[in-house]
Amino acid sequence: LGHRARGQPAESEVSLLSQVLAYVVPLAALVAALGVVIGLAFAVARVGSPPVGPASASGPAEPKRPRSAIGPSLSVLVAAGACILGVLAGRAIAYQRSLGGLGEFVDAVVLTFLVILGVVGLVLIGLFATKIRHGQISRAIATTLAAAGLLAAGTVGGNATSSASGGLYHQPVVLEAAGQTHFELEPVVVPFVAKDPGRAACSSVPDGRTVAAITALELGKLGSGTLRATLSLTAQAPDRATAEFFIDGADLQEGSIAPSWSGSVKVTEIGVDGASGKLTFSGLEVSNPAAKPDSGSSAVRSTAPGWPASLSGSLSWTCQPW
């Protein structure tokens, strides 16, 4: 018969320990939660006049305490806070569900569980405090029970009104339109034949009508390749616009890396909502002049020789109405 190594627990012992912990941990958490609820119930029961019970009934009557305006104001404040918290929680639950992802749905379920836990906890605190006061419901107990009801009602109301009040997520709408470009390139080491006008595609900012990006599909022939470009416009700061010029990879030999030139450009003219404009650029350096190893292969991929080290020129565009 084989022998178990010294100090190594048997699989049955590990399994038994796991089963014990599976019951002990939730039970301990439940006992701790009940302890907190009972402790808060005693605290709520002590707020206000002392409870009337067998001991207090046979003893001398205590002098009446003067009423204070702080008690009612504090009760209203607590009840209003519970309602507001419920509305915010309900809107958060509705928003998480509207995102549509599994993680967001789990977050909504967790938040719903926490709200239910809070409502049940407040109700239990109110009931235990009432029992401690021998059935007398003080202002503190009534406030606790009202907070539970307003928390639940606020959550339901906030969830139900999220759609009407714009509290749900919606996919941003990006408008698209056709456009045309006019491109001028300063002389470089390879011949360039411009395409005038060139085709372009314009797209707007999310949920807006301002042009945010332009894709120039055919600026012309640079050497043996078709030169294209992507322009990113910043409406708030036109001087921070950027551009990337690149050769269509379909025009290159297999195994070659398409060269590209990118950097900041200067917008010199801009129309309404960016629907038309002009930019200039100078000294945009090639981004990938060095040879790069092809993953999974011992061959070396590199840009074809003879591409210009930098580009300078101007580009103007016009977008059709959305």
N, C-alpha and C positions, 0 to 999 in steps of 0.2 A: 504494500500500500504506500502511496506517496504521502509525504509529510508537507504541511504548510510551513512556509518560511517564518522564522521567529519575528514577531512584531507586525506581521502582515495580516490585516483583518480579513476574516472570511466574508465571502459574498453575501451569505445569509445575515451576518451581523450588520453589514452596510445597508442591506435592504431593510432590515428591521429598524435601524436608526432613521432611515429616510421616511419610513411610514410613521414613526413616532413624531418626527419633526413636522410632517405634513398635517398632523392633528394639533400638536402643541402650539405651533406658531400662530395659527389663526385663533385658537382659543385664548392665548395670551393677549393677542391684539384686541379681541372682543372684551376680555376682562378689563383691560386698560381703558378702553373706550367707555365702558359702563362706569368705571371709577371716575373718569373725568366728568361724565354726565351727572353722576350723583353728587360729586363735589360742587359742580356749578349749581345744581338744584338746591343744595344747602345754602349756597351763597345768595341765590335769588330769594329763597324763603326768608332769609334774615333781613331783607330789605323791606322797610316799612314797619308798621306796628307789629308787635309780637303776636304770634298765633294764640288763639283762644283754645285752651285744652283743659283737661281735668285739673292739672296743677295750677294753672293761672286762674281758673274759675273760682277756686276755693281761697285764693290769696287776696290780699288787699288790691283794690283797683288802682292802676297806675294813672297818673295825671295825663290828660290828653296833650299831645305835642302840637305845637302850632303848625298849621299847614304851610308848606312852602311852594312857591311857584316853580321851583326848579324841577320837581318831580314830573308834573304834566309836560313841561317843555322837553325834558329828557326823554320821556316816553314817545312824544311825537318825533323827536329827532331820530331815535332808534328805529321806529317803525318806518320813517321815510328812508333812512339809510338802507334798511332791509329791502324795501321796494326798489330803490335805485340799483342796488347790487343785483337783485333778481333780473331787472330789465337788461343790465349790462351782460349778465351771464347768458340770458336767453338770446341776445343778439350775437354773442360770441359763439354759442352753439350753432345757431343758424348759419353764421358765416363759415364756420369750419365745415359744416355739411355741404355748403354750396361749392367748396373747392373741389370736391369730387374724388380726391385721392384717398387711399386706404388709411394712410397715416393721419390725415385730417379727420376722417370718420372716427378713428379710434380716439383722437383728441376730443371730439364732440361727445363721444360716449363717456369718457372719463370725466369731463366737465359736468355732464348731466348727472352722473353718479355722485359727484361731490355736492351738487345742489340738493339732490335727494337726501344725502347723508346729513347735510346741514339742516334741512327742514325736519327730518325725523329727530335729530338731536335736540333741536329747539322744542319740539313737541314733548319729548321725553323729559327734558328739564322742567318744562311747565307742569307736567303731570306729577312728577316726583316732588316738586316744590309745593304743589297743592296738597299732596298727601302729607308732607311734613307739617304743613300748617293746618292739618285736620280739616281739610275741605275748604278753607278760606282762600279766596283768590284775591291777592293783593294787586296793586298797580304794577309791580314788577313782574308778577306772573302773567297778568293780562298782556303786558308789553311783550313778553317773551313769546306767548302764543300768537299774538298779532304779528310779530316779526316773522314767525314761521309761515303764517298764511300769506303775508305780503311778499315774502321771498319766493314762495311757490307761484303766486299770482303774477308777480313781476316777471319771473322767468318765462311763464307761459305767454304773457302778453308781449314781452320783448321778442320772443321767438316768432310769434304770429305776425307781428307788425314789421319784421325786418325787411320783408320783400317790398312793402309799400314805402318804407322810409329809406330805401337804398342801402340796406345793411348787408346785402348779399354780394358775393363775388361775381363779376362778369368778365368774360374774356375781352381784353382790350381790342377795339376795332382799328385796324390799320388799313387805310385807303390806298389803292394802287391805281396808277394811270400810266399811259404811254408817254414817251417824251422824245425829244431830239437833242443832239449835241453838235457843237461845232468845236473842233479841236485843232490847235496849232502847236507844233513841236519844234523846238529849236534843233538845228542840224546835229546829228549824232553819227557814230561810226558805221551804222548800217542804214540802208535806204528806208525812208518812210513815205507811204502814200496814204493821205488822210481820206477818210470816208465822210463826206459832207453832203447832207446831214447824216449823222449816225443814229442808230436806234438806241433808245434808253428806256429804262423802267423806273418810275418814281414811286416812292412810298411815303406815307405820312407818319407823324408821331402817333403813338397810341391814343385813341379817342380824340383826335384832333385833325385839323385840316392843313397844318403847316408841313411842308416837305421836310422830311428828316434824312432821307437817303436817296441816292440816285445810282443806278447801275448802268454804266455805259457799255452797251453790248458790242459795239463795233466802232472804235475810234479810227481804225485804219490798219494797214499792213506795215508792221515793223519787221524788216527783214522777211523771213518766211512765215512769221506768225501773226495772228490777229491780236491787236492790242485792245484790251478791255480795261475798265476801271470801276471802282466802287467809291462813291463820295459820301461822307458822313457830315451833315450840316448841324450846327448848333445855333438855334434861333436866338438864344440869349447872348451868345458870343460868337459872331461870325468869324472872328480872327482865330478861333480854335477849331476850325474845320480841318478834316483830315481826308486824305485820298490814298488809294492804293491802285497802281497801274500794274497789269500783269499780262503775260502772253497766254493765250488759250492753249492748254496742254494738249488738245487734240491735234495741234499743228506741229508738234515736236516729235522727234524720234522716240521710240520706245526706250525707257530707261533714263530719259532726260528729265531734269527738274525744271519746271516752268519758272523763269525769272520774274521777279516782281520788284517794283519801286514804290516805296510808301513814305509818308511823312506828313507834316503840317502844310497846309496851303492857305493862301490869303484870298478871302472873298472880296472882290473889288466892286461888284454890283450885285444887288439882291432885289427881287421883285416882291410883290404882295404874297405873303405866306410862303415865300421861297419858291414860287412856281417858275421863276426864271432868275437867271443870274449869271455871273461870270467869276471865275477864280483864276489865279495865277500861282505857279509853283516854280521853284528854282532849286536845282541840285538835289532832287530826290534820289538817294543812293539805292543801288540794287541791294535787295535784302538777302539773297542767297548766292553769293558768288563762289563760295567754297564748296569743294566736293564733299558729298555726304554719303556714308555707307547705306546701302539698301538693306533693310532688316530682312533676315532670313537668307541672305545671299552674300557670297564673297565678292561680288562685283561692286564696283564703285560707281555711284550715280553722281553726275555733276551737271552744272549748267553748260549748255553748248557755248563754245568760245565765240567771241565777237559781239556779245550783247553790250550795249552802252553801260558804263559804270554809273551814270546818273542821267536824269531826265529833267528838262526845264521847258516851260511853255505856258499855255493858257487853255482853258476849257470853259465854254459857255453852254447853258442848257435851257430848255423850255419844256415844261410839263403841260400836258393836256388837263382840262378841268376834271375833277374827281367824278 
